[in-house]
Amino acid sequence: MFLKRLGIFFVIIFSAAKLTASEINTNEHQINIFAGNFDFSDDKQKAILVGFQHQNENLNRVTFLGNISPITGGFVTENSAAYIYTGFEWNIDMGGFLFTPSFAPGLYHEGDGKDLGHVLEFKSEVQLSYAASDNMSLGVSYNHVSNASLGDKNPGANSYMFNFIKNF
């Protein structure tokens, strides 16, 4: 069942990415498709996750911290947990590599997965990616999702992902 959902998810994402590339083709948008292990540090709750993220370079701001731009995305786990978010990321060029910390508040639905204690959760993430070409990067990322003690409990979840990043 999960593999069928995963296949449908990737068909939709790649179809949208192909359509976006043919319509826009200005390198102003970035799609990050990722897969990994949700809450890998909790043996009872860890689960496979897949997700996507969009970044719009038209809305970026160059600061002393690097290039800051908005992000929007989401992920689902094999246990039907889901998280959708919007926030911002910094893009710090390290000569062939890109270091990208980000912060994004979002809404979490536990499904049959881990109870994180509240519907409002905050995602802090770091990503390191390598520019394989002008329009494509490969990366790894780590994030922590937590409710900042807004709920009665705040167990948090630590995840790692492998990223395929495409610029359009």
Backbone as ProteinMPNN parsed JSONL, in Angstrom:
{"seq_chain_A": "MFLKRLGIFFVIIFSAAKLTASEINTNEHQINIFAGNFDFSDDKQKAILVGFQHQNENLNRVTFLGNISPITGGFVTENSAAYIYTGFEWNIDMGGFLFTPSFAPGLYHEGDGKDLGHVLEFKSEVQLSYAASDNMSLGVSYNHVSNASLGDKNPGANSYMFNFIKNF", "coords_chain_A": {"N_chain_A": [[0.819, -1.193, 0.0], [1.89, 1.276, 0.881], [4.04, 1.534, -0.91], [2.664, 1.788, -3.319], [1.37, 4.255, -2.945], [3.661, 5.843, -2.733], [4.724, 5.567, -5.32], [2.68, 6.819, -6.853], [2.882, 9.401, -5.784], [5.491, 10.201, -6.682], [5.091, 10.136, -9.482], [3.224, 12.208, -9.803], [4.723, 14.415, -8.808], [7.003, 14.442, -10.578], [5.688, 14.816, -13.004], [4.55, 17.335, -12.621], [6.899, 18.779, -12.286], [8.057, 18.495, -14.837], [6.149, 19.821, -16.419], [6.315, 22.377, -15.274], [8.974, 23.028, -15.928], [8.86, 23.182, -18.733], [7.14, 25.322, -19.087], [8.215, 27.512, -17.673], [11.204, 27.701, -17.305], [13.358, 29.439, -16.411], [15.149, 29.3, -14.347], [14.245, 30.27, -11.902], [12.808, 28.941, -10.064], [12.861, 26.302, -7.676], [12.733, 22.888, -7.103], [12.72, 20.522, -4.604], [13.011, 17.24, -4.113], [12.669, 14.716, -1.801], [13.673, 11.884, 0.213], [13.722, 9.757, 3.05], [14.446, 8.929, 6.483], [12.163, 9.189, 8.943], [12.171, 10.351, 12.231], [14.419, 8.822, 13.125], [15.842, 8.336, 15.458], [14.205, 7.158, 17.304], [13.442, 4.037, 17.943], [10.938, 2.738, 18.041], [9.19, 4.368, 16.655], [10.255, 5.169, 14.211], [10.134, 5.805, 10.677], [9.763, 5.505, 7.099], [10.035, 8.337, 5.014], [8.741, 10.573, 2.503], [8.95, 13.472, 0.462], [8.477, 16.893, -0.685], [9.696, 20.12, -1.697], [9.382, 23.568, -2.425], [11.035, 26.373, -3.756], [11.179, 29.822, -4.403], [13.077, 31.825, -6.292], [12.582, 34.432, -7.089], [11.713, 35.794, -4.915], [13.817, 36.136, -3.204], [16.258, 37.434, -0.838], [19.27, 39.114, -0.553], [21.553, 38.987, 1.992], [23.83, 39.749, 4.726], [24.094, 37.283, 5.817], [23.846, 35.554, 3.746], [22.014, 34.276, 0.905], [18.659, 34.615, 1.376], [15.59, 32.966, 1.163], [12.068, 32.243, 0.559], [10.409, 29.152, 1.437], [8.262, 26.383, 0.738], [6.594, 23.41, 1.559], [6.227, 19.851, 2.124], [5.788, 16.627, 3.745], [5.165, 13.075, 3.838], [4.756, 10.111, 5.808], [5.413, 6.553, 5.989], [3.592, 5.708, 7.833], [1.365, 7.214, 7.528], [1.566, 9.737, 8.668], [1.739, 13.283, 8.356], [3.164, 16.382, 7.275], [2.955, 19.77, 6.617], [4.438, 22.793, 5.513], [5.696, 26.181, 5.695], [8.266, 28.533, 5.257], [11.572, 29.801, 5.603], [14.809, 29.771, 4.005], [18.401, 29.83, 4.143], [20.861, 30.247, 1.711], [24.023, 29.321, 1.417], [26.828, 29.698, -0.338], [29.458, 27.522, -0.891], [31.484, 27.095, -2.698], [31.01, 25.041, -5.051], [29.68, 23.404, -3.297], [26.647, 23.736, -1.439], [25.532, 25.099, 1.48], [22.724, 24.891, 3.455], [20.808, 26.098, 5.817], [17.57, 26.032, 7.395], [14.311, 27.216, 8.489], [11.031, 26.449, 9.422], [7.734, 26.852, 10.266], [4.846, 24.726, 10.68], [2.011, 22.554, 9.941], [1.056, 19.569, 11.522], [0.003, 16.229, 11.136], [-0.645, 13.319, 12.81], [-1.563, 10.796, 11.902], [-1.157, 7.336, 11.674], [1.213, 7.433, 12.893], [3.839, 8.912, 14.859], [2.916, 10.677, 17.79], [3.345, 13.967, 18.118], [2.53, 15.877, 19.882], [1.25, 18.326, 19.352], [-0.604, 20.234, 16.92], [0.645, 22.362, 15.658], [3.875, 22.618, 14.611], [7.456, 23.033, 14.521], [10.02, 23.173, 12.158], [13.418, 22.729, 11.993], [16.248, 22.758, 9.975], [19.206, 21.479, 8.371], [21.082, 21.392, 5.399], [23.276, 19.937, 3.05], [24.442, 20.299, -0.123], [25.496, 19.264, -3.392], [26.39, 20.708, -6.428], [25.616, 19.142, -9.186], [25.171, 19.848, -11.795], [24.351, 22.826, -13.718], [21.622, 23.017, -13.319], [20.857, 21.047, -11.527], [21.121, 19.464, -8.348], [22.481, 17.356, -5.773], [21.858, 16.197, -2.512], [22.187, 15.931, 1.112], [20.287, 15.957, 4.105], [19.352, 17.007, 7.423], [16.851, 17.145, 9.897], [14.953, 18.594, 12.616], [11.894, 18.282, 14.147], [9.636, 19.944, 16.162], [7.409, 21.038, 18.81], [7.992, 23.208, 20.401], [7.254, 23.126, 23.072], [4.525, 23.782, 23.115], [2.425, 22.042, 23.37], [1.035, 19.47, 25.593], [2.933, 17.536, 25.672], [6.224, 17.152, 24.244], [7.84, 15.485, 22.307], [9.391, 15.613, 19.968], [11.039, 14.998, 16.778], [13.616, 13.511, 14.956], [15.104, 13.552, 11.808], [16.569, 12.25, 8.769], [17.405, 12.924, 5.371], [17.698, 12.231, 1.836], [18.348, 14.224, -0.933], [17.069, 15.371, -4.047], [17.536, 17.947, -6.149], [16.165, 20.297, -8.28], [16.472, 22.94, -10.529], [14.41, 25.308, -12.163]], "CA_chain_A": [[0.0, 0.0, 0.0], [2.758, 2.449, 0.954], [4.806, 1.648, -2.157], [1.751, 2.292, -4.346], [1.243, 5.7, -2.681], [4.944, 6.445, -3.061], [4.797, 5.632, -6.78], [1.75, 7.865, -7.299], [3.471, 10.674, -5.362], [6.582, 10.561, -7.586], [4.529, 10.407, -10.804], [2.642, 13.555, -9.743], [5.804, 15.394, -8.652], [7.8, 14.552, -11.8], [4.828, 15.391, -14.042], [4.471, 18.77, -12.343], [8.218, 19.353, -12.551], [8.234, 18.551, -16.291], [5.276, 20.891, -16.888], [6.9, 23.637, -14.824], [10.193, 23.289, -16.693], [8.55, 23.576, -20.101], [6.444, 26.604, -19.099], [8.952, 28.61, -17.055], [12.562, 27.578, -17.805], [14.135, 30.64, -16.139], [15.937, 29.042, -13.137], [13.749, 31.051, -10.776], [12.137, 28.048, -9.139], [13.616, 25.119, -7.307], [11.967, 21.794, -6.507], [13.553, 19.592, -3.855], [12.301, 15.994, -3.836], [13.51, 14.025, -0.842], [13.218, 10.662, 0.884], [14.62, 9.453, 4.155], [13.993, 8.212, 7.663], [11.524, 10.066, 9.921], [12.377, 10.017, 13.642], [15.346, 7.692, 13.144], [16.405, 8.123, 16.793], [13.211, 6.456, 18.129], [13.278, 2.727, 17.306], [9.525, 2.343, 17.976], [8.414, 5.278, 15.823], [10.896, 5.56, 12.949], [9.349, 5.461, 9.486], [10.223, 6.067, 5.833], [9.308, 9.538, 4.611], [8.977, 11.165, 1.185], [8.396, 14.817, 0.451], [8.889, 17.862, -1.693], [9.806, 21.509, -1.236], [9.495, 24.546, -3.502], [11.681, 27.639, -3.431], [11.026, 30.794, -5.473], [14.197, 32.763, -6.273], [12.112, 35.805, -7.294], [11.422, 36.392, -3.613], [15.005, 36.055, -2.358], [16.896, 38.642, -0.334], [20.681, 38.912, -0.285], [21.909, 39.607, 3.269], [25.169, 39.385, 5.175], [24.047, 35.858, 6.147], [23.711, 34.786, 2.517], [20.783, 34.464, 0.147], [17.505, 34.113, 2.114], [14.418, 32.866, 0.292], [10.966, 31.478, 1.145], [10.209, 27.759, 1.05], [6.977, 25.757, 1.061], [6.712, 21.995, 1.257], [5.56, 18.889, 2.98], [6.188, 15.234, 3.624], [4.31, 12.033, 4.41], [5.509, 8.939, 6.23], [4.755, 5.283, 5.709], [2.54, 5.549, 8.837], [0.348, 8.223, 7.194], [1.791, 11.038, 9.291], [1.981, 14.287, 7.317], [3.578, 17.703, 7.75], [3.064, 20.806, 5.583], [5.128, 23.916, 6.136], [6.214, 27.296, 4.918], [9.273, 29.223, 6.058], [12.648, 30.415, 4.823], [16.108, 29.11, 4.05], [19.583, 30.565, 3.733], [21.705, 29.516, 0.774], [25.394, 29.784, 1.623], [27.674, 29.08, -1.353], [30.755, 27.087, -0.375], [32.3, 26.68, -3.839], [30.634, 23.699, -5.497], [28.717, 22.908, -2.313], [25.727, 24.74, -0.913], [25.077, 24.819, 2.837], [21.396, 25.498, 3.511], [19.974, 25.964, 7.008], [16.217, 26.559, 7.183], [13.347, 27.178, 9.588], [9.691, 26.479, 8.842], [6.592, 26.37, 11.046], [3.891, 24.013, 9.847], [0.925, 21.783, 10.541], [1.389, 18.147, 11.58], [-1.068, 15.254, 11.377], [0.082, 12.109, 13.188], [-2.009, 9.574, 11.227], [-0.841, 6.179, 12.516], [2.61, 7.626, 13.271], [4.207, 9.451, 16.162], [2.209, 11.828, 18.361], [4.326, 14.993, 18.466], [2.014, 16.684, 20.978], [0.518, 19.527, 18.946], [-0.758, 20.348, 15.468], [1.644, 23.337, 15.215], [5.236, 22.134, 14.841], [8.497, 23.858, 13.916], [11.074, 22.355, 11.543], [14.747, 23.312, 11.801], [16.939, 21.811, 9.095], [20.456, 21.823, 7.679], [21.256, 20.593, 4.182], [24.5, 20.133, 2.286], [24.202, 19.784, -1.467], [26.548, 19.389, -4.387], [25.863, 21.075, -7.74], [26.032, 18.181, -10.211], [25.13, 20.617, -13.039], [23.764, 24.147, -13.476], [20.203, 22.913, -12.975], [20.563, 19.907, -10.662], [21.999, 19.224, -7.207], [22.191, 16.217, -4.918], [22.215, 16.603, -1.167], [21.734, 15.233, 2.313], [19.799, 16.927, 5.084], [18.931, 16.553, 8.753], [15.953, 18.123, 10.515], [14.304, 18.336, 13.903], [10.546, 18.831, 14.204], [9.279, 20.077, 17.572], [6.349, 22.029, 19.014], [8.486, 24.246, 21.306], [6.494, 22.972, 24.32], [3.169, 24.325, 23.029], [1.5, 20.984, 23.777], [1.282, 18.814, 26.876], [4.199, 16.824, 25.506], [7.044, 17.652, 23.153], [8.895, 14.494, 22.09], [10.217, 15.951, 18.82], [11.408, 13.94, 15.839], [14.84, 13.766, 14.198], [15.02, 12.848, 10.523], [17.569, 12.541, 7.743], [16.868, 12.759, 4.031], [18.533, 12.376, 0.64], [17.65, 15.233, -1.713], [17.273, 15.62, -5.469], [17.141, 19.349, -6.277], [16.109, 20.694, -9.694], [16.149, 24.347, -10.776], [13.622, 25.526, -13.387]], "C_chain_A": [[0.87, 1.267, 0.0], [3.527, 2.632, -0.345], [3.939, 2.165, -3.3], [1.579, 3.799, -4.191], [2.518, 6.438, -3.06], [5.1, 6.6, -4.571], [3.909, 6.719, -7.349], [2.312, 9.24, -6.983], [4.556, 11.113, -6.345], [6.099, 10.837, -9.007], [3.96, 11.824, -10.841], [3.734, 14.609, -9.68], [6.597, 15.558, -9.947], [6.982, 15.107, -12.956], [4.727, 16.893, -13.857], [5.797, 19.444, -12.636], [8.463, 19.485, -14.046], [7.397, 19.676, -16.887], [5.854, 22.247, -16.513], [8.117, 23.988, -15.656], [9.867, 23.761, -18.095], [7.866, 24.936, -20.152], [7.327, 27.756, -18.635], [10.377, 28.694, -17.599], [13.396, 28.845, -17.627], [15.025, 30.495, -14.914], [15.512, 29.89, -11.95], [13.085, 30.179, -9.719], [13.01, 26.834, -8.866], [12.669, 24.119, -6.656], [12.968, 20.851, -5.856], [12.687, 18.377, -3.529], [13.21, 15.167, -2.932], [12.836, 12.783, -0.273], [14.216, 10.354, 1.983], [13.938, 8.706, 5.271], [13.473, 9.218, 8.692], [11.744, 9.51, 11.318], [13.286, 8.794, 13.806], [15.886, 7.384, 14.538], [15.431, 7.428, 17.751], [12.877, 5.13, 17.443], [11.817, 2.315, 17.147], [8.729, 3.17, 16.979], [9.034, 5.609, 14.477], [10.098, 5.028, 11.76], [10.0, 6.09, 8.257], [9.386, 7.308, 5.528], [9.671, 9.924, 3.196], [8.345, 12.553, 1.193], [8.922, 15.665, -0.679], [8.955, 19.239, -1.05], [9.978, 22.407, -2.462], [10.15, 25.812, -2.96], [11.542, 28.558, -4.634], [12.13, 31.837, -5.363], [13.778, 34.21, -6.53], [11.911, 36.538, -5.981], [12.622, 36.378, -2.677], [15.485, 37.431, -1.918], [18.347, 38.309, -0.04], [21.019, 39.696, 0.976], [23.348, 39.23, 3.616], [25.236, 37.909, 5.581], [24.015, 34.964, 4.919], [22.392, 35.108, 1.847], [19.628, 33.82, 0.925], [16.307, 34.101, 1.182], [13.34, 32.018, 0.956], [10.9, 30.058, 0.601], [8.806, 27.326, 1.467], [7.107, 24.287, 0.703], [5.919, 21.117, 2.185], [6.146, 17.509, 2.804], [5.129, 14.338, 4.238], [5.212, 10.862, 4.796], [4.739, 7.675, 5.877], [3.63, 4.996, 6.7], [1.436, 6.588, 8.679], [0.444, 9.496, 8.018], [2.11, 12.024, 8.17], [2.327, 15.623, 7.96], [3.641, 18.637, 6.548], [3.609, 22.058, 6.246], [5.41, 25.026, 5.138], [7.157, 28.078, 5.82], [10.316, 29.848, 5.162], [13.923, 29.607, 4.993], [17.197, 30.086, 3.645], [20.354, 29.677, 2.793], [23.106, 30.092, 0.873], [26.296, 29.003, 0.669], [29.043, 28.775, -0.757], [31.611, 26.524, -1.511], [32.042, 25.257, -4.284], [29.642, 23.028, -4.563], [27.849, 24.068, -1.853], [25.285, 24.271, 0.465], [23.787, 25.592, 3.043], [20.701, 25.198, 4.828], [18.593, 26.556, 6.723], [15.386, 26.441, 8.461], [11.957, 27.31, 8.977], [8.646, 25.974, 9.848], [5.603, 25.673, 10.118], [2.861, 23.261, 10.657], [1.231, 20.301, 10.418], [0.137, 17.327, 11.873], [-0.392, 13.915, 11.649], [-0.339, 10.855, 12.449], [-1.841, 8.387, 12.15], [0.603, 6.26, 13.015], [2.757, 8.224, 14.656], [3.362, 10.657, 16.547], [3.262, 12.835, 18.808], [3.792, 16.003, 19.475], [1.213, 17.903, 20.597], [0.398, 19.539, 17.428], [0.263, 21.339, 14.89], [3.025, 22.844, 15.613], [6.208, 23.029, 14.081], [9.614, 22.953, 13.421], [12.337, 23.183, 11.381], [15.565, 22.296, 11.027], [18.262, 22.37, 8.624], [20.599, 20.863, 6.51], [22.602, 20.937, 3.564], [24.276, 19.498, 0.929], [25.385, 20.09, -2.381], [25.912, 19.673, -5.74], [26.422, 20.118, -8.793], [26.018, 18.823, -11.597], [24.543, 21.987, -12.699], [22.341, 24.067, -12.95], [19.869, 21.793, -12.0], [21.603, 19.778, -9.554], [21.544, 17.968, -6.482], [22.642, 16.583, -3.513], [21.747, 15.64, -0.096], [21.281, 16.301, 3.301], [19.374, 16.229, 6.37], [17.964, 17.597, 9.286], [15.431, 17.638, 11.846], [12.95, 19.038, 13.868], [10.104, 18.792, 15.657], [8.191, 21.121, 17.727], [6.74, 23.128, 19.99], [7.686, 24.295, 22.607], [5.136, 23.669, 24.292], [2.132, 23.31, 23.515], [1.843, 20.431, 25.145], [2.568, 18.001, 26.851], [4.909, 17.36, 24.273], [8.178, 16.671, 22.87], [9.844, 14.846, 20.948], [10.504, 14.739, 17.952], [12.634, 14.387, 15.055], [14.818, 12.922, 12.929], [16.221, 13.183, 9.647], [16.974, 12.194, 6.386], [17.981, 12.833, 2.986], [17.714, 13.216, -0.331], [18.066, 15.233, -3.179], [16.693, 17.005, -5.728], [17.241, 19.749, -7.747], [15.707, 22.15, -9.783], [15.441, 24.48, -12.114], [13.639, 26.99, -13.768]], "O_chain_A": [[0.63, 2.201, -0.766], [3.657, 3.754, -0.836], [4.424, 2.9, -4.159], [1.633, 4.538, -5.174], [2.467, 7.524, -3.636], [5.553, 7.64, -5.048], [4.331, 7.464, -8.233], [2.234, 10.149, -7.81], [4.554, 12.257, -6.798], [6.659, 11.705, -9.677], [4.187, 12.559, -11.801], [3.684, 15.594, -10.416], [6.842, 16.684, -10.379], [7.528, 15.805, -13.811], [4.809, 17.645, -14.828], [5.829, 20.551, -13.173], [9.022, 20.489, -14.487], [7.868, 20.405, -17.76], [5.882, 23.163, -17.336], [8.276, 25.143, -16.052], [10.535, 24.66, -18.606], [7.989, 25.643, -21.151], [7.203, 28.867, -19.149], [10.72, 29.658, -18.283], [14.063, 29.287, -18.562], [15.61, 31.485, -14.475], [16.331, 30.197, -11.083], [12.831, 30.634, -8.604], [13.79, 26.401, -9.714], [11.897, 24.472, -5.764], [13.943, 20.435, -6.482], [11.736, 18.48, -2.754], [14.378, 14.943, -3.253], [11.612, 12.651, -0.278], [15.404, 10.653, 1.864], [12.988, 7.954, 5.056], [14.243, 10.002, 9.246], [11.524, 8.323, 11.558], [12.958, 7.857, 14.533], [16.347, 6.268, 14.777], [15.793, 7.139, 18.891], [12.118, 5.104, 16.474], [11.488, 1.603, 16.198], [7.69, 2.716, 16.501], [8.394, 6.277, 13.665], [9.48, 3.965, 11.822], [10.705, 7.093, 8.367], [8.177, 7.324, 5.757], [10.776, 9.641, 2.733], [7.33, 12.779, 1.852], [9.705, 15.213, -1.515], [8.354, 19.488, -0.004], [10.65, 22.031, -3.422], [9.855, 26.258, -1.852], [11.76, 28.129, -5.768], [12.122, 32.65, -4.439], [14.538, 35.129, -6.223], [11.937, 37.768, -5.941], [12.464, 36.587, -1.474], [15.166, 38.449, -2.533], [18.63, 37.328, 0.647], [20.807, 40.907, 1.04], [23.997, 38.483, 2.885], [26.327, 37.347, 5.678], [24.142, 33.745, 5.036], [21.734, 36.094, 2.183], [19.62, 32.604, 1.112], [16.03, 35.085, 0.496], [13.638, 31.178, 1.805], [11.282, 29.793, -0.539], [8.244, 27.844, 2.431], [7.666, 23.949, -0.34], [5.055, 21.578, 2.932], [6.892, 17.24, 1.862], [4.308, 14.775, 5.044], [6.271, 10.646, 4.208], [3.564, 7.726, 5.513], [2.795, 4.129, 6.443], [0.657, 6.812, 9.606], [-0.515, 10.266, 8.062], [2.685, 11.642, 7.151], [1.847, 15.951, 9.045], [4.31, 18.329, 5.562], [3.287, 22.354, 7.396], [5.368, 24.837, 3.923], [6.882, 28.264, 7.006], [9.998, 30.365, 4.091], [14.102, 28.873, 5.965], [16.956, 31.04, 2.906], [20.493, 28.479, 3.041], [23.346, 31.226, 0.459], [26.505, 27.802, 0.841], [29.7, 29.65, -0.194], [32.375, 25.582, -1.305], [32.794, 24.353, -3.921], [28.854, 22.183, -4.987], [28.265, 25.226, -1.877], [24.731, 23.181, 0.609], [23.747, 26.805, 2.836], [20.063, 24.154, 4.958], [18.46, 27.471, 5.91], [15.709, 25.681, 9.374], [11.722, 28.168, 8.125], [8.67, 24.806, 10.236], [5.525, 25.982, 8.929], [2.838, 23.321, 11.886], [1.616, 19.825, 9.35], [-0.672, 17.677, 12.732], [0.357, 13.423, 10.805], [0.451, 9.914, 12.366], [-2.321, 8.409, 13.283], [1.152, 5.271, 13.501], [1.892, 8.053, 15.516], [3.122, 11.547, 15.731], [3.991, 12.586, 19.768], [4.527, 16.9, 19.888], [0.542, 18.477, 21.455], [1.206, 18.924, 16.731], [0.701, 21.173, 13.752], [3.317, 22.672, 16.796], [5.831, 23.698, 13.119], [10.098, 22.085, 14.147], [12.33, 24.216, 10.711], [15.582, 21.114, 11.369], [18.426, 23.583, 8.491], [20.28, 19.679, 6.615], [23.014, 22.097, 3.559], [23.962, 18.312, 0.83], [26.149, 21.031, -2.167], [24.997, 18.963, -6.158], [27.561, 20.268, -9.236], [26.763, 18.401, -12.481], [24.269, 22.277, -11.534], [21.899, 24.95, -12.215], [18.697, 21.604, -11.674], [22.8, 19.955, -9.781], [20.382, 17.568, -6.563], [23.688, 17.208, -3.338], [21.021, 14.68, -0.355], [21.821, 17.407, 3.33], [19.08, 15.033, 6.392], [18.208, 18.796, 9.153], [15.46, 16.448, 12.162], [12.868, 20.236, 13.594], [10.181, 17.753, 16.312], [8.051, 22.0, 16.876], [5.881, 23.921, 20.377], [7.467, 25.366, 23.172], [4.645, 24.102, 25.335], [1.077, 23.695, 24.017], [2.807, 20.858, 25.78], [3.211, 17.804, 27.882], [4.291, 17.941, 23.38], [9.34, 16.967, 23.148], [10.997, 14.415, 20.961], [10.245, 13.601, 18.343], [12.683, 15.509, 14.55], [14.546, 11.722, 12.976], [16.812, 14.257, 9.764], [16.148, 11.289, 6.266], [19.044, 13.409, 3.215], [16.527, 12.958, -0.534], [19.245, 15.114, -3.51], [15.494, 17.219, -5.549], [18.28, 19.561, -8.379], [14.713, 22.559, -9.183], [15.828, 23.838, -13.09], [13.033, 27.374, -14.768]]}, "name": "protein", "num_of_chains": 1, "seq": "MFLKRLGIFFVIIFSAAKLTASEINTNEHQINIFAGNFDFSDDKQKAILVGFQHQNENLNRVTFLGNISPITGGFVTENSAAYIYTGFEWNIDMGGFLFTPSFAPGLYHEGDGKDLGHVLEFKSEVQLSYAASDNMSLGVSYNHVSNASLGDKNPGANSYMFNFIKNF"}
